[in-house]
Amino acid sequence: QVQLVESGGGLVQPGGSLRLSCVASRSIFSGNRMAWYRQAPGRERALVAFISSNYSPFYVDSVKDRFIISRDNAKNTVYLQMNSLKPEDTAVYYCNTYIPRPGSYWGQGTQVTVSS
């Protein structure tokens, strides 16, 4: 069964922190680079960070030094620790493999709202 279940979003003030989790089915997770994406209102979904199966991370410039991606291979779970959050981080956050093929399954995402 294909599964991507994101959780951990919420409303947070600027400067605050959140930790997102994503549980994936083994068929999606195992051996693959796993990534977090986000889609802000009126914008296309965009890459935030990815992590290889041997734990090497990559971050886009806008989140570098603020976000930390990690994974637990035993739990088929990928995490995103988000610190020093800014209003421009407001978006629905999704996880998936790095650059999934067109038509790939996506989960429901988790809403992150950064506002005072």
C-alpha positions in Angstrom: 0.0 0.0 0.0 1.4 3.4 -1.0 1.4 5.8 1.9 2.7 9.2 2.7 1.4 10.7 5.9 2.6 14.1 7.0 2.0 15.6 10.4 3.2 18.2 12.9 2.1 21.4 11.2 0.3 24.2 13.0 0.2 27.9 13.8 3.4 29.4 15.2 4.7 32.9 15.8 7.6 34.3 13.8 10.8 33.0 15.3 9.2 29.8 16.6 9.8 26.2 15.8 7.9 23.2 14.5 8.9 19.6 13.8 7.2 17.9 10.9 7.1 14.1 10.5 6.3 12.0 7.5 5.6 8.3 7.6 6.1 6.6 4.2 5.4 3.1 2.9 8.5 1.0 2.6 8.1 0.9 -1.2 8.5 4.7 -1.3 11.1 5.2 1.5 13.6 2.4 1.3 16.8 3.3 -0.5 15.5 6.5 -1.8 16.4 10.1 -1.2 13.5 11.6 0.7 12.5 15.2 0.4 10.3 17.9 1.9 8.4 20.2 -0.4 6.1 23.1 0.3 3.3 24.9 -1.6 2.4 28.5 -0.6 -1.0 30.0 -1.7 -0.9 30.8 -5.3 2.5 29.2 -5.9 3.8 26.0 -7.3 5.0 23.2 -5.0 8.8 23.7 -4.4 11.6 21.7 -2.9 12.7 22.6 0.6 15.3 19.9 1.4 16.2 16.3 0.8 18.2 13.6 2.5 19.9 10.6 0.9 19.6 7.1 2.2 23.0 7.5 3.9 21.9 10.7 5.6 23.5 13.4 3.4 21.3 16.5 3.5 20.6 19.3 1.0 18.8 22.5 1.6 17.5 25.3 -0.6 19.1 28.6 0.3 16.0 30.1 1.9 15.9 27.5 4.7 19.6 26.8 5.1 20.8 27.2 8.7 17.2 27.2 9.9 15.8 23.8 8.9 17.2 20.4 9.6 16.1 17.3 7.7 16.6 13.8 9.2 15.4 10.3 8.7 14.8 7.1 10.6 15.3 4.2 8.2 13.9 1.7 10.7 10.6 3.6 10.9 10.4 4.7 7.2 10.0 8.3 8.6 11.5 11.6 7.5 11.5 14.7 9.7 11.9 18.4 9.2 12.9 20.5 12.2 12.0 24.1 11.4 13.6 26.8 13.5 13.5 30.6 13.3 10.3 30.4 11.3 9.3 33.4 9.1 5.9 34.4 7.7 7.2 33.4 4.2 7.6 29.8 5.4 3.8 29.6 5.5 2.7 26.8 3.2 1.4 23.3 3.0 4.4 20.9 3.5 4.6 17.6 1.7 7.1 14.8 1.7 8.0 12.5 -1.1 11.0 11.1 -2.9 13.4 13.5 -4.4 12.0 14.5 -7.8 9.1 12.0 -7.9 8.0 10.9 -11.4 5.0 12.7 -12.9 1.7 11.3 -11.6 3.3 10.0 -8.4 1.2 9.7 -5.3 1.2 12.6 -2.8 -0.1 12.7 0.7 -2.4 15.3 2.1 0.3 17.5 3.4 0.5 19.5 6.7 -0.3 23.2 7.0 2.3 25.4 8.5 1.2 29.0 9.3 3.7 31.5 10.7 1.9 34.6 11.9 1.8 36.8 14.9 
